[in-house]
């Protein structure tokens, strides 16, 4: 045998025990991490989306939108989800949709211009809205990552 005495036996037991205990702890900790239960959502009707501020450690919030994701997400549904996200995150400010684009993987990016002025969004007002807001919507896992200027 390559080891002799008590010290060798203790080293051998530790060599075997440490990886087993580490693996058990990793599995236990992973199962304790709470993930949003988006899989319980319906894919049509009222669908919950979990929204995170990009680069933030703050808690996410949940929005509910009337969409039908069984056939993917269309532009109207993407704007609906982005608008609810915007209004929940930003409160009562004036805004206009700047753009709505979909990537090849079905992920939508919707951009808004906004300002602390109240009033109707029109062609005259739009150029004067100096702030931006962006929502990246993943319909496959019902998440929204948003960001905005401060």
SERO-4910 file (N, C-alpha, C, O; in steps of 0.05 Angstrom, whole numbers):
BEGIN
 pado doro    nc1    nc2    nc3   cac1   cac2   cac3    cc1    cc2    cc3    oc1    oc2    oc3
  Unk    A     17    -23      0      0      0      0     18     25      0     40     24     11
  Unk    A      8     46    -12     24     71    -15     25     88     10     41    106     12
  Unk    A      7     82     30      7     97     55     14     79     78     10     55     77
  Unk    A     24     91    100     31     76    124     20     91    148     23    116    150
  Unk    A      9     77    166      1     89    192    -24    105    191    -38    107    171
  Unk    A    -30    118    214    -54    134    217    -54    158    199    -75    164    187
  Unk    A    -32    172    197    -31    196    180    -38    190    151    -52    206    139
  Unk    A    -27    169    140    -34    161    113    -63    154    110    -75    161     90
  Unk    A    -74    139    129   -102    131    128   -120    156    129   -140    158    114
  Unk    A   -114    175    147   -130    200    149   -129    215    123   -149    226    113
  Unk    A   -105    217    111   -102    231     85   -119    218     64   -132    232     48
  Unk    A   -119    191     62   -134    177     43   -164    181     46   -179    185     27
  Unk    A   -174    180     71   -202    184     77   -210    213     69   -232    217     57
  Unk    A   -194    233     75   -200    260     68   -200    264     37   -217    279     27
  Unk    A   -182    250     24   -181    252     -5   -206    242    -18   -215    252    -39
  Unk    A   -219    222     -7   -243    211    -17   -268    227     -7   -286    231    -23
  Unk    A   -267    236     17   -291    248     30   -295    277     20   -318    284     15
  Unk    A   -275    293     16   -278    321      8   -293    324    -18   -312    340    -19
  Unk    A   -287    309    -40   -302    313    -64   -331    304    -62   -349    316    -73
  Unk    A   -336    283    -46   -364    273    -42   -380    294    -27   -403    300    -35
  Unk    A   -369    305     -5   -383    325     10   -387    350     -6   -408    363     -5
  Unk    A   -367    358    -21   -369    383    -38   -391    380    -59   -406    398    -63
  Unk    A   -393    357    -71   -413    352    -91   -441    353    -79   -460    364    -90
  Unk    A   -444    341    -55   -470    341    -41   -478    370    -34   -501    377    -38
  Unk    A   -459    386    -24   -465    413    -17   -472    430    -41   -490    446    -40
  Unk    A   -459    425    -64   -465    440    -88   -493    434    -98   -508    452   -106
  Unk    A   -501    409    -97   -528    401   -106   -549    413    -87   -569    423    -95
  Unk    A   -543    412    -61   -562    423    -41   -565    453    -45   -587    463    -44
  Unk    A   -543    468    -48   -544    497    -51   -558    504    -77   -574    523    -78
  Unk    A   -553    489    -98   -566    495   -124   -596    492   -122   -611    508   -134
  Unk    A   -605    472   -108   -634    468   -105   -647    488    -88   -672    492    -89
  Unk    A   -632    502    -71   -643    522    -53   -645    549    -67   -660    567    -57
  Unk    A   -632    553    -89   -633    579   -103   -661    581   -115   -670    563   -130
  Unk    A   -675    602   -109   -702    605   -119   -702    619   -146   -691    641   -148
  Unk    A   -713    606   -165   -716    617   -192   -746    624   -196   -763    610   -185
  Unk    A   -752    644   -211   -780    650   -217   -793    626   -230   -780    613   -247
  Unk    A   -817    620   -222   -831    596   -233   -846    604   -258   -871    604   -258
  Unk    A   -832    611   -279   -845    619   -304   -857    595   -319   -874    598   -336
  Unk    A   -848    571   -313   -858    548   -327   -887    542   -319   -900    527   -333
  Unk    A   -896    553   -297   -924    550   -288   -942    568   -304   -967    566   -302
  Unk    A   -931    587   -320   -947    605   -335   -963    591   -357   -954    570   -368
  Unk    A   -985    602   -364   -998    595   -389   -983    608   -411   -969    628   -406
  Unk    A   -985    598   -435   -972    611   -457   -991    629   -472   -983    642   -492
  Unk    A  -1016    630   -464  -1035    649   -475  -1053    659   -453  -1057    645   -433
  Unk    A  -1064    682   -458  -1079    695   -437  -1061    713   -420  -1044    727   -431
  Unk    A  -1065    713   -394  -1048    728   -377  -1022    713   -372  -1023    691   -360
  Unk    A  -1000    724   -381   -974    711   -378   -957    729   -360   -955    753   -365
  Unk    A   -943    717   -340   -926    732   -323   -898    734   -335   -887    714   -345
  Unk    A   -886    757   -333   -858    762   -341   -842    772   -317   -852    789   -303
  Unk    A   -818    761   -314   -800    770   -292   -782    791   -304   -769    786   -324
  Unk    A   -780    815   -291   -765    837   -302   -742    844   -284   -745    847   -259
  Unk    A   -718    847   -296   -694    854   -282   -682    880   -293   -683    883   -318
  Unk    A   -672    897   -276   -657    920   -285   -629    910   -292   -616    898   -275
  Unk    A   -619    915   -316   -593    906   -325   -571    916   -306   -571    939   -299
  Unk    A   -553    898   -298   -531    905   -281   -537    912   -253   -520    922   -238
  Unk    A   -562    907   -244   -570    913   -217   -572    888   -200   -577    866   -210
  Unk    A   -568    891   -175   -571    869   -156   -598    870   -142   -604    855   -123
  Unk    A   -615    889   -150   -641    892   -137   -660    869   -145   -655    855   -165
  Unk    A   -680    865   -130   -699    843   -135   -715    848   -160   -721    871   -166
  Unk    A   -720    828   -175   -737    831   -199   -766    836   -192   -774    831   -169
  Unk    A   -782    845   -210   -810    847   -206   -825    832   -228   -814    826   -249
  Unk    A   -850    826   -223   -866    810   -241   -887    828   -253   -900    844   -239
  Unk    A   -891    826   -280   -913    839   -293   -930    818   -306   -921    796   -312
  Unk    A   -955    825   -311   -974    807   -325   -983    821   -350   -990    844   -350
  Unk    A   -982    806   -372   -990    817   -398  -1008    797   -412  -1005    773   -409
  Unk    A  -1027    808   -427  -1045    792   -443  -1032    786   -470  -1033    802   -488
  Unk    A  -1020    762   -473  -1007    755   -497  -1012    725   -503  -1022    710   -486
  Unk    A  -1006    718   -528  -1008    690   -536   -981    682   -547   -973    689   -569
  Unk    A   -966    666   -531   -939    658   -538   -938    631   -551   -916    621   -557
  Unk    A   -961    618   -556   -961    592   -568   -949    592   -596   -939    571   -605
  Unk    A   -951    614   -610   -941    616   -637   -918    636   -638   -912    647   -660
  Unk    A   -904    641   -616   -883    661   -615   -895    688   -607   -919    690   -600
  Unk    A   -879    709   -607   -887    735   -599   -887    753   -624   -868    754   -639
  Unk    A   -909    769   -627   -909    788   -650   -903    816   -639   -899    820   -615
  Unk    A   -901    835   -657   -893    862   -649   -913    875   -630   -905    889   -611
  Unk    A   -939    870   -634   -959    882   -616   -955    871   -587   -957    886   -568
  Unk    A   -950    845   -585   -946    833   -559   -920    843   -546   -919    848   -522
  Unk    A   -899    846   -562   -873    856   -552   -877    884   -541   -866    891   -520
  Unk    A   -891    901   -555   -895    928   -547   -912    929   -521   -908    945   -504
  Unk    A   -932    911   -520   -949    909   -496   -932    902   -471   -935    915   -450
  Unk    A   -915    882   -473   -898    874   -451   -878    896   -444   -874    902   -420
  Unk    A   -866    909   -464   -847    930   -459   -860    955   -446   -849    967   -429
  Unk    A   -884    961   -455   -899    984   -444   -906    980   -415   -902    998   -398
  Unk    A   -915    956   -408   -921    950   -380   -896    951   -363   -896    961   -341
  Unk    A   -874    940   -374   -849    941   -359   -840    970   -355   -833    978   -333
  Unk    A   -841    986   -376   -834   1015   -375   -850   1029   -354   -839   1042   -336
  Unk    A   -877   1027   -355   -894   1041   -337   -890   1032   -308   -892   1048   -289
  Unk    A   -884   1006   -304   -879    996   -277   -853   1007   -266   -851   1015   -243
  Unk    A   -832   1007   -283   -805   1015   -274   -803   1045   -272   -789   1055   -254
  Unk    A   -815   1060   -290   -810   1089   -292   -832   1106   -280   -826   1130   -273
  Unk    A   -855   1096   -276   -876   1112   -265   -890   1130   -286   -891   1122   -309
  Unk    A   -899   1153   -277   -915   1170   -293   -898   1191   -308   -894   1213   -298
  Unk    A   -887   1183   -331   -872   1202   -348   -882   1199   -377   -895   1180   -384
  Unk    A   -876   1220   -393   -884   1219   -421   -864   1202   -436   -840   1203   -431
  Unk    A   -874   1186   -455   -856   1169   -470   -867   1164   -498   -891   1166   -503
  Unk    A   -849   1156   -516   -856   1148   -543   -840   1123   -550   -817   1121   -541
  Unk    A   -851   1106   -565   -836   1082   -575   -817   1092   -597   -826   1104   -616
  Unk    A   -792   1085   -593   -772   1092   -613   -769   1070   -634   -767   1076   -658
  Unk    A   -767   1045   -624   -764   1022   -643   -772    996   -629   -773    994   -605
  Unk    A   -778    976   -646   -784    949   -636   -773    930   -657   -781    930   -680
  Unk    A   -753    914   -649   -740    896   -668   -737    868   -656   -734    865   -631
  Unk    A   -739    848   -673   -736    821   -664   -710    809   -676   -704    814   -699
  Unk    A   -696    793   -660   -673    779   -669   -681    752   -680   -704    743   -677
  Unk    A   -663    738   -693   -668    712   -705   -677    691   -685   -691    672   -692
  Unk    A   -670    695   -659   -677    675   -639   -704    682   -625   -711    669   -606
  Unk    A   -718    702   -635   -744    709   -625   -743    729   -601   -764    734   -589
  Unk    A   -720    739   -594   -718    758   -572   -722    786   -583   -710    794   -603
  Unk    A   -740    801   -570   -748    827   -578   -733    849   -563   -727    845   -539
  Unk    A   -726    870   -576   -714    894   -564   -733    917   -571   -736    924   -594
  Unk    A   -744    929   -550   -762    952   -554   -750    976   -539   -742    974   -516
  Unk    A   -748    999   -554   -735   1023   -543   -756   1045   -541   -773   1048   -559
  Unk    A   -754   1060   -520   -771   1084   -515   -754   1108   -512   -731   1107   -504
  Unk    A   -765   1131   -519   -755   1157   -510   -774   1167   -489   -798   1163   -491
  Unk    A   -763   1180   -469   -781   1190   -447   -770   1216   -436   -747   1224   -440
  Unk    A   -788   1230   -421   -781   1255   -409   -799   1261   -386   -821   1249   -384
  Unk    A   -791   1278   -368   -808   1285   -345   -828   1307   -352   -833   1324   -335
  Unk    A   -838   1308   -376   -859   1327   -384   -884   1311   -388   -883   1288   -399
  Unk    A   -906   1322   -381   -931   1308   -385   -945   1319   -410   -945   1343   -415
  Unk    A   -957   1301   -424   -971   1309   -448   -971   1287   -469   -960   1265   -464
  Unk    A   -984   1292   -490   -987   1272   -511   -961   1269   -527   -946   1288   -531
  Unk    A   -955   1245   -535   -932   1240   -551   -939   1246   -580   -958   1235   -591
  Unk    A   -925   1265   -592   -931   1273   -619   -904   1277   -634   -883   1276   -621
  Unk    A   -906   1282   -659   -882   1287   -675   -868   1312   -665   -843   1313   -666
  Unk    A   -883   1331   -655   -870   1356   -644   -855   1351   -618   -834   1362   -613
  Unk    A   -866   1333   -601   -855   1328   -575   -832   1308   -577   -812   1311   -562
  Unk    A   -835   1288   -594   -816   1266   -596   -786   1274   -596   -770   1263   -581
  Unk    A   -778   1293   -613   -750   1300   -614   -739   1312   -588   -715   1311   -583
  Unk    A   -756   1322   -571   -748   1335   -546   -747   1316   -522   -738   1324   -501
  Unk    A   -755   1291   -526   -753   1272   -504   -724   1263   -503   -714   1249   -520
  Unk    A   -710   1271   -481   -682   1267   -480   -672   1242   -467   -647   1238   -467
  Unk    A   -689   1225   -457   -680   1201   -443   -687   1176   -459   -704   1176   -476
  Unk    A   -673   1153   -452   -678   1128   -466   -685   1106   -446   -677   1107   -423
  Unk    A   -699   1086   -456   -706   1062   -441   -706   1039   -461   -716   1042   -483
  Unk    A   -695   1016   -453   -693    993   -471   -702    969   -455   -693    964   -433
  Unk    A   -720    953   -468   -729    928   -456   -722    905   -476   -730    906   -499
  Unk    A   -708    885   -466   -702    862   -481   -719    839   -471   -716    830   -448
  Unk    A   -737    829   -488   -758    810   -480   -751    783   -491   -748    780   -516
  Unk    A   -750    763   -474   -746    735   -482   -772    720   -477   -777    712   -455
  Unk    A   -788    716   -498   -813    702   -494   -811    673   -487   -829    662   -475
  Unk    A   -788    660   -493   -786    632   -487   -784    626   -458   -793    605   -449
  Unk    A   -772    644   -442   -771    640   -413   -785    662   -398   -782    664   -373
  Unk    A   -800    679   -411   -817    700   -400   -800    718   -382   -808    723   -359
  Unk    A   -778    729   -393   -762    748   -378   -759    774   -393   -760    774   -418
  Unk    A   -755    796   -379   -749    822   -390   -724    833   -376   -724    836   -351
  Unk    A   -704    840   -391   -681    854   -380   -684    883   -390   -684    887   -415
  Unk    A   -686    902   -372   -689    930   -381   -666    947   -371   -653    940   -351
  Unk    A   -663    969   -385   -642    989   -377   -652   1016   -385   -669   1019   -403
  Unk    A   -642   1037   -372   -650   1064   -379   -629   1083   -369   -613   1077   -352
  Unk    A   -630   1107   -381   -611   1128   -371   -622   1138   -345   -645   1134   -338
  Unk    A   -604   1149   -329   -611   1158   -302   -619   1187   -302   -626   1198   -281
***
